[in-house]
Amino acid sequence: MTETELAPAPAPAPARARLLDAALHVIRAKGYAAATVDDVCARAGVTKGSFFHHFKSKDDLALAAVQHFSDMAEGLFTTAPYHQAADPLDRLLGYVDFRAQILVGELAEYTCLLGTLAQETYDTHPHLRMAVEREFAVHIAGLLPDIAAAQQRHAPGSAWSPESLGYFIQSVLQGAFVFAKAKQGPDVARESLAHLRNYLTLLFPRPTTRKRAPTRKETP
């Protein structure tokens, strides 16, 4: 018997963590209205008694899931390699490229919980809408230092604000997720992000290093 076989099996995740992970998948796959406590419990592999030990209701679970999703996103984006670029524009373009790279797997794995909840609950569940708005703002705030630095370096004197560009970037992403759901695949989202990348390169013009060809009069 090998050392690996003798090693104890990893302990299962706590029930609350499994419920939160299950909620992310179920809500993104079915929508908030269609998702049920039974669905979440079945995916998490826990009983309804365990569910109500940790959460008072589906709304209570959704509020916790919003924070759980945002914490996971913060960990993912904080450690992403694009932060290593020296030029803030390259970091911003790297963020867009990274968003395109993680469009893999099932729709429920790469679409946005915040966007799904915002579309469904903006009028019926104001407490959820406010939580979603807050976490959107937190994510956008994480982009603002690079946007502001890129503006100062490559587009000084431009009239737009870093905040407005941050919201525009997120608007493109959320729209891309909607079309990915409609078309049942990520290709349309990747194309939208490619257009966003092109727009950003136009918004932040960099001096070209290519030498200008001499005119007829300049030719020796």
TORGU-116011 format. One line per 10 residues: number of its first residue (from 1); their letters; for each residue x, y, z of N, C-alpha, C. Coordinates in steps of 0.02 Angstrom, whole numbers, plus 32768, in hexadecimal, padded with zeros to 4 digits. Example, Ala and Ser with C-alpha at 12.3 -4.5 7.8 and 13.67 -1.06 7.14 Angstrom:
BEGIN
1) AS) 8294 7EE4 8186 8267 7F1F 8186 8294 7F5B 8186; 8282 7F90 8162 82AC 7FCB 8165 8285 8002 818A;
//
This chain:
BEGIN
1) MTETELAPAP) 802B 7FC4 8000 8000 8000 8000 802C 803E 8000; 801F 806C 7FD3 8048 80A7 7FCC 8038 80DB 8001; 8066 810D 8006 805B 8143 8036 801C 816A 8026; 800F 8171 7FE4 7FD3 8195 7FCF 7F95 8170 7FE5; 7F96 812D 7FE0 7F5C 8106 7FF3 7F51 8107 803F; 7F88 810F 8065 7F82 8112 80AD 7F6A 8155 80C6; 7F72 818A 809C 7F60 81CE 80B1 7F14 81D2 80B9; 7EFD 81F5 80EC 7EB5 81FC 80F6 7E95 8225 80BE; 7E57 8215 80AE 7E33 823C 807B 7E28 8283 8094; 7E2A 82B5 8066 7E1E 82FA 807C 7DD9 8301 809A;
11) APAPARARLL) 7DD5 832A 80CD 7D94 8335 80EE 7D65 835A 80C0; 7D26 8349 80BF 7CF6 836E 8095 7CEF 83B6 80AD; 7CDF 83E1 807D 7CD6 8427 808E 7C9B 842E 80BE; 7C9D 8460 80EB 7C64 846B 8119 7C24 8475 80F1; 7BEC 8463 8111 7BAC 8467 80EF 7B9D 84AD 80D5; 7BAD 84E0 80FC 7B9E 8524 80E7 7BC4 8536 80A7; 7C03 8523 80A2 7C2A 8530 8066 7C0E 850A 802A; 7BF9 84CC 8035 7BDC 84A5 7FFE 7B9A 84C4 7FE7; 7B73 84DD 8015 7B34 84FE 8002 7B41 853E 7FDA; 7B72 8564 7FEE 7B82 85A1 7FC9 7B9B 8591 7F82;
21) DAALHVIRAK) 7BC8 8560 7F7C 7BE0 854C 7F3A 7BA6 8532 7F0F; 7B7A 850C 7F2E 7B40 84F2 7F09 7B13 852B 7EF3; 7B09 855C 7F1E 7ADF 8595 7F0B 7AFA 85BA 7ECF; 7B3C 85C3 7ECC 7B5A 85E4 7E92 7B48 85C0 7E52; 7B4D 857E 7E53 7B3F 8558 7E16 7AF4 8558 7E06; 7ACB 854A 7E36 7A83 8542 7E29 7A64 8584 7E13; 7A75 85BA 7E34 7A57 85FB 7E21 7A6E 8610 7DDB; 7AAE 8605 7DCC 7AC6 8617 7D89 7AA9 85E9 7D53; 7A9C 85AB 7D66 7A82 857B 7D34 7A37 8583 7D29; 7A10 8590 7D5F 79C8 8590 7D5A 79A8 85D5 7D62;
31) GYAAATVDDV) 79CF 8605 7D7C 79B1 8645 7D8D 799A 8644 7DD6; 7995 8680 7DF3 7984 8683 7E3A 793E 866B 7E48; 790E 8680 7E1F 78C8 866E 7E2C 78BD 8623 7E28; 78DE 8603 7DF8 78D4 85BB 7DED 78FD 8590 7E1E; 7932 85AC 7E39 795B 8585 7E68 7934 8579 7EA9; 7938 853D 7EC3 7915 852C 7F01 7947 8515 7F36; 7931 8517 7F74 795A 84FE 7FAA 796A 84B4 7F9F; 7939 848E 7F86 7945 8447 7F77 797D 843F 7F43; 797C 846A 7F0F 79B0 8466 7EDC 79F5 8470 7EFA; 79FB 84A3 7F24 7A3B 84B4 7F43 7A52 847C 7F71;
41) CARAGVTKGS) 7A24 8462 7F99 7A35 842C 7FC7 7A4C 83EE 7FA1; 7A29 83DE 7F6B 7A3B 83A3 7F44 7A81 83A9 7F27; 7A91 83E4 7F0C 7AD4 83ED 7EEF 7B09 83ED 7F26; 7AFA 840A 7F60 7B2A 840D 7F96 7B31 83CB 7FBB; 7B00 839F 7FB3 7B01 8360 7FD6 7AF3 8367 8021; 7AC5 8394 8032 7AB3 839E 8078 7A67 839B 807F; 7A50 8395 80BB 7A08 8392 80C8 79EB 83D8 80CE; 79A9 83DD 80C9 7989 841E 80D3 7991 8435 811B; 7995 8406 8148 79A1 8419 818D 79E4 843C 8195; 7A17 8423 8171 7A59 8444 8173 7A55 8488 8153;
51) FFHHFKSKDD) 7A2E 848E 811C 7A26 84CF 80FB 7A0C 8502 812D; 79D5 84F1 814E 79B5 8522 817B 79DC 852B 81BC; 7A0C 8501 81C8 7A3A 850E 81FF 7A68 8548 81EF; 7A79 8550 81AE 7AA8 8583 8199 7A87 85C1 817D; 7A4C 85BA 815E 7A2B 85F2 813D 79E1 85F3 814E; 79C6 862E 8158 7980 8635 816A 7952 8629 812F; 796A 8639 80F3 793E 8636 80B8 7969 8635 8079; 7949 862E 8040 796D 8633 8001 798B 8678 7FF7; 7967 86AC 800C 7982 86F0 8007 79C0 86F8 8032; 79C0 86DB 806D 79FA 86DE 8099 7A35 86BB 8079;
61) LALAAVQHFS) 7A28 8682 805A 7A5D 865F 8035 7A77 868A 7FFC; 7A4B 86AA 7FD7 7A60 86D3 7F9E 7A8D 870C 7FB3; 7A7C 872C 7FEB 7AA6 8762 8004 7AEC 8748 8015; 7AEF 870F 8036 7B30 86F1 8046 7B55 86DC 8007; 7B2F 86C4 7FD5 7B4E 86AE 7F97 7B6D 86E8 7F71; 7B4E 8723 7F74 7B69 875F 7F55 7BAF 876D 7F71; 7BB4 876C 7FB3 7BF5 8779 7FD3 7C27 8741 7FC3; 7C0F 8703 7FC3 7C3A 86CA 7FB4 7C55 86CF 7F6D; 7C2B 86E1 7F3E 7C3F 86E8 7EF8 7C73 8720 7EF2; 7C67 8758 7F13 7C94 8790 7F0F 7CD8 8780 7F2E;
71) DMAEGLFTTA) 7CD7 875C 7F65 7D16 8748 7F85 7D3E 871A 7F57; 7D1C 86EC 7F36 7D3E 86BF 7F07 7D5A 86E6 7ECC; 7D33 8716 7EB2 7D4A 873E 7E7A 7D87 8768 7E8E; 7D85 8784 7ECA 7DBE 87AC 7EE1 7DFD 8782 7EE4; 7DF7 8745 7EFE 7E31 871A 7F00 7E4B 8708 7EBB; 7E1D 86FD 7E8C 7E31 86EA 7E48 7E54 8724 7E25; 7E37 8760 7E29 7E53 8798 7E03 7E8F 87B7 7E26; 7E92 87B4 7E67 7ECC 87D0 7E8B 7F0C 87AC 7E79; 7F08 876B 7E6E 7F44 8743 7E60 7F4F 8738 7E15; 7F27 8757 7DEA 7F2D 874C 7DA1 7F6F 876A 7D88;
81) PYHQAADPLD) 7F8D 874C 7D55 7FD0 8761 7D3E 7FD3 87A6 7D1E; 7F9B 87C2 7D07 7F9E 8802 7CE5 7FB6 883B 7D12; 7FB3 8831 7D54 7FCA 8865 7D82 8016 8870 7D7D; 803A 8842 7D5F 8083 8847 7D5B 809A 8878 7D26; 806F 888C 7CF8 8083 88B9 7CC2 8096 88FD 7CDE; 80C9 891C 7CC1 80E1 895D 7CD9 80B3 8996 7CC3; 8099 8993 7C87 806F 89C8 7C6C 8027 89BC 7C84; 8006 89EF 7CA2 7FC1 89E5 7CB9 7F91 89D3 7C80; 7F9F 89E9 7C44 7F74 89D6 7C0B 7F7B 898C 7BFE; 7FB8 8971 7C02 7FC1 8929 7BF8 7F9D 8902 7C2F;
91) RLLGYVDFRA) 7F9B 891E 7C6C 7F76 88FC 7CA1 7F2C 88FC 7C92; 7F13 8933 7C78 7ECC 8938 7C67 7EBA 890A 7C2E; 7EE3 8909 7BFA 7ED8 88DB 7BC3 7EDF 8892 7BDA; 7F0D 8887 7C07 7F16 8844 7C23 7ED9 882D 7C4A; 7EB8 885C 7C6C 7E7A 884B 7C8F 7E46 8833 7C5D; 7E3E 8857 7C25 7E0D 8842 7BF2 7E20 87FE 7BD6; 7E60 87F4 7BC7 7E76 87B3 7BAD 7E68 877B 7BDF; 7E74 878A 7C1E 7E68 8757 7C53 7E1E 8746 7C57; 7DF3 8779 7C50 7DAB 876B 7C51 7D98 873D 7C17; 7DB8 8746 7BDE 7DA9 871A 7BA5 7DC3 86D3 7BB1;
101) QILVGELAEY) 7DFD 86CE 7BD1 7E1C 868C 7BDD 7DF2 8661 7C0C; 7DCE 8680 7C3B 7DAA 8658 7C6C 7D62 8649 7C56; 7D52 8657 7C18 7D10 8645 7BFD 7D12 85FB 7BE7; 7D17 85D0 7C16 7D1D 8588 7C08 7CED 8561 7C34; 7CDC 8525 7C1E 7CB0 84FB 7C45 7C67 8508 7C35; 7C3C 84F6 7C64 7BF4 8501 7C5C 7BE3 854A 7C66; 7BAA 855E 7C4A 7B93 85A4 7C53 7B90 85B7 7C9C; 7B79 858A 7CC6 7B72 8599 7D0D 7BB5 85A0 7D30; 7BEC 858E 7D0E 7C2D 8593 7D2D 7C50 85D5 7D1D; 7C3E 85F6 7CE5 7C61 8634 7CD4 7C35 8671 7CCF;
111) TCLLGTLAQE) 7BF3 8669 7CD1 7BC8 86A5 7CD2 7BC6 86C2 7D18; 7BA9 86FD 7D1E 7BB0 8724 7D5B 7B73 871E 7D88; 7B7D 8709 7DC5 7B46 8705 7DF5 7B28 874B 7E01; 7B52 877E 7E05 7B39 87C1 7E12 7B0B 87D9 7DDB; 7B20 87CE 7D9D 7AF6 87E3 7D65 7AB4 87BD 7D62; 7AB7 877C 7D70 7A7A 8753 7D71 7A49 876E 7DA5; 7A61 877B 7DE1 7A36 8794 7E17 7A1C 87DA 7E07; 7A47 8804 7DEB 7A31 8849 7DDB 79F7 8849 7DAA; 79FB 881E 7D78 79C6 881C 7D45 7984 8803 7D62; 7987 87D6 7D92 794A 87B7 7DAB 792D 87DB 7DE8;
121) TYDTHPHLRM) 7957 87FA 7E11 793F 8811 7E52 7940 885D 7E5B; 7950 8883 7E26 7959 88CB 7E2F 791B 88EE 7E4A; 78E0 88D2 7E3D 78A2 88F3 7E53 7880 88CD 7E8C; 788B 888C 7E90 7866 8864 7EC0 788C 8858 7F02; 78CF 885C 7F00 78F7 884E 7F3B 792B 8886 7F43; 7917 88BF 7F5D 7945 88F8 7F60 7984 88EA 7F89; 797F 88C0 7FBC 79BA 88B0 7FE4 79ED 8889 7FBC; 79D6 885E 7F8F 7A04 883B 7F63 7A22 886A 7F2F; 79F8 8895 7F13 7A10 88C6 7EE2 7A47 88F1 7F00; 7A3D 8908 7F3D 7A70 8933 7F5D 7AB0 890D 7F6A;
131) AVEREFAVHI) 7AAA 88CE 7F7D 7AE6 88A5 7F88 7B0D 889B 7F47; 7AE8 888E 7F11 7B07 8886 7ECF 7B28 88C7 7EB9; 7B05 88FF 7EC1 7B22 893F 7EAE 7B63 894D 7ED4; 7B63 893D 7F14 7B9E 8948 7F3D 7BD9 891F 7F24; 7BCE 88E0 7F14 7C05 88B5 7EFF 7C1C 88C6 7EB8; 7BEF 88DC 7E8D 7C04 88F6 7E4C 7C34 8930 7E56; 7C21 895E 7E83 7C4A 8999 7E8F 7C8E 8986 7EAB; 7C90 8953 7ED5 7CD0 893C 7EF1 7CFE 8923 7EB9; 7CE2 88FB 7E8B 7D0A 88E1 7E54 7D22 8919 7E26; 7CF7 8948 7E17 7D0B 8981 7DED 7D41 89AA 7E0F;
141) AGLLPDIAAA) 7D3B 89B3 7E50 7D6D 89D9 7E75 7DB2 89B9 7E6E; 7DB4 8978 7E67 7DF4 8956 7E5E 7E15 8966 7E1C; 7DED 897A 7DEA 7E09 898C 7DA8 7E1F 89D5 7DA4; 7E04 89FF 7DD0 7E0E 8A47 7DCA 7E56 8A5D 7DCD; 7E81 8A41 7DF9 7EC7 8A58 7DF8 7EE9 8A50 7DB4; 7EDE 8A17 7D94 7EFD 8A0C 7D52 7EDE 8A38 7D1D; 7E9C 8A41 7D20 7E7B 8A6E 7CF0 7E95 8AB5 7CF7; 7E98 8ACD 7D35 7EAF 8B12 7D41 7EF8 8B1A 7D2C; 7F22 8AE8 7D3B 7F68 8AED 7D28 7F71 8AEB 7CDC; 7F49 8AC0 7CBA 7F4C 8ABD 7C71 7F33 8AFE 7C52;
151) QQRHAPGSAW) 7F00 8B1C 7C6F 7EE8 8B5C 7C56 7F1D 8B92 7C5C; 7F3E 8B95 7C95 7F72 8BC7 7CA1 7FAD 8BBD 7C71; 7FBC 8B7F 7C63 7FF8 8B70 7C3A 7FEA 8B74 7BF0; 7FAE 8B5D 7BDB 7FA2 8B56 7B93 7F6B 8B84 7B78; 7F41 8B9F 7BA4 7F0A 8BC9 7B8C 7F01 8C05 7BBA; 7F36 8C2B 7BC8 7F2F 8C64 7BF5 7F01 8C99 7BD6; 7EDA 8CB8 7C00 7EAC 8CEB 7BE8 7E6A 8CD0 7BCE; 7E61 8C8E 7BCE 7E21 8C72 7BB7 7DEA 8C83 7BE9; 7DAD 8C8B 7BCF 7D77 8CA5 7BF9 7D52 8C6F 7C20; 7D58 8C31 7C0E 7D33 8BFC 7C30 7D54 8BEC 7C73;
161) SPESLGYFIQ) 7D2D 8BCE 7CA0 7D46 8BBD 7CE2 7D59 8B73 7CE4; 7D8A 8B60 7D0D 7D9A 8B19 7D15 7D5D 8AF0 7D2B; 7D33 8B0C 7D56 7CF7 8AE8 7D6D 7CC9 8AD7 7D32; 7CC0 8B07 7D04 7C93 8AFA 7CCC 7CAE 8AC2 7CA0; 7CF0 8ABF 7C96 7D0C 8A8A 7C6E 7D07 8A47 7C93; 7D0F 8A48 7CD5 7D07 8A0B 7CFC 7CC1 89EE 7CF3; 7C8F 8A18 7CF7 7C4A 8A00 7CEE 7C3E 89EA 7CA6; 7C5D 8A0B 7C76 7C55 89F6 7C31 7C73 89B0 7C26; 7CAE 89A4 7C41 7CCD 8962 7C3B 7C9F 892C 7C58; 7C83 893A 7C92 7C57 8908 7CB1 7C15 8901 7C8A;
171) SVLQGAFVFA) 7BFF 8937 7C6B 7BC2 8933 7C41 7BCD 8905 7C06; 7C08 890A 7BE7 7C18 88DD 7BAF 7C1A 8895 7BC7; 7C39 8889 7C00 7C3D 8845 7C1B 7BF9 8828 7C2A; 7BCE 884F 7C4B 7B8C 8835 7C5D 7B62 8829 7C20; 7B66 8855 7BEE 7B43 8849 7BAF 7B5D 880B 7B8C; 7B9F 8801 7B8F 7BBC 87C5 7B6F 7BA2 8786 7B90; 7B9A 8787 7BD3 7B7F 874D 7BF5 7B37 873F 7BE0; 7B0F 8773 7BD6 7ACA 876A 7BC1 7AC8 8748 7B7D; 7AF2 875E 7B4E 7AF2 8740 7B0C 7B0F 86F9 7B0E; 7B3F 86ED 7B3B 7B58 86A9 7B42 7B21 8679 7B58;
181) KAKQGPDVAR) 7AF6 8691 7B85 7ABD 8669 7B9A 7A8C 865E 7B60; 7A7F 8693 7B3A 7A50 868E 7B02 7A69 865E 7ACC; 7AAA 8660 7AC0 7AC7 8636 7A8B 7AE4 85F5 7AA7; 7AE2 85EC 7AE9 7AF8 85AE 7B09 7B41 859F 7AFA; 7B6B 85D2 7AFE 7BB2 85C8 7AF4 7BD9 8608 7AFC; 7C1B 8603 7B06 7C43 863E 7B16 7C5E 8665 7ADB; 7C56 864C 7A9D 7C76 866D 7A64 7C61 86B6 7A5D; 7C21 86C3 7A64 7C09 8708 7A5C 7C26 8735 7A93; 7C30 871A 7ACF 7C4E 8740 7B05 7C97 874F 7AF6; 7CBB 871F 7ADC 7D01 872A 7ACB 7D07 8760 7A94;
191) ESLAHLRNYL) 7CDA 875E 7A63 7CDC 8791 7A2F 7CCD 87D6 7A4B; 7C9F 87DA 7A79 7C8F 881B 7A98 7CCC 8836 7ABF; 7CEF 880A 7AE1 7D2A 881F 7B06 7D62 8833 7AD6; 7D66 8814 7A9C 7D98 8828 7A6A 7D89 886F 7A52; 7D49 887F 7A47 7D37 88C3 7A33 7D46 88F5 7A6C; 7D39 88E0 7AAA 7D4A 890B 7AE3 7D94 8919 7AE5; 7DBC 88E6 7AD9 7E05 88F0 7AD9 7E1A 8922 7AA2; 7DFD 891A 7A67 7E0C 8949 7A31 7DF9 8990 7A43; 7DBF 8998 7A63 7DA9 89DA 7A78 7DDB 89F9 7AA9; 7DF3 89D2 7AD8 7E22 89EC 7B0A 7E63 8A01 7AEA;
201) TLLFPRPTTR) 7E7A 89DD 7AB7 7EB9 89F1 7A96 7EAF 8A32 7A70; 7E72 8A3F 7A58 7E65 8A7F 7A38 7E5C 8AB8 7A6A; 7E41 8AA7 7AA4 7E35 8AD9 7AD8 7E77 8AF0 7AF7; 7EA9 8AC3 7AF9 7EEA 8AD3 7B16 7F1F 8ACD 7ADF; 7F25 8AFE 7AB3 7F55 8AF7 7A7C 7F9D 8AF8 7A95; 7FC4 8AC8 7A7D 800B 8AC5 7A8E 8033 8ADC 7A52; 806A 8AFF 7A5D 8093 8B15 7A24 80AE 8AD8 79FE; 80AB 8ADC 79BD 80C4 8AA5 7994 810F 8AA8 7991; 812E 8A6E 798D 8177 8A6B 7988 818C 8A60 793F; 815C 8A58 7912 816D 8A4C 78CC 8186 8A8C 78AB;
211) KRAPTRKETP) 81BD 8A88 7886 81D9 8AC3 7865 81AD 8AD6 782A; 81A4 8B19 7822 817D 8B32 77E9 81A7 8B2C 77AA; 8187 8B16 7775 81AA 8B11 7735 81B9 8B57 771A; 81F4 8B63 76FE 8204 8BA6 76E5 81DA 8BB8 76A8; 81CB 8BF8 76A3 81A5 8C10 7668 81D4 8C14 762D; 81B7 8C24 75F1 81DF 8C28 75B5 8216 8C5E 75BB; 8203 8C98 75DA 8233 8CCE 75E0 826B 8CBD 7612; 825A 8C92 7645 828A 8C81 7678 82BA 8C4A 7660; 82A7 8C26 762B 82D0 8BEE 7614 8310 8C09 75F6; 834A 8BF2 760E 838A 8C0B 75F2 8394 8BF8 75A9;
//
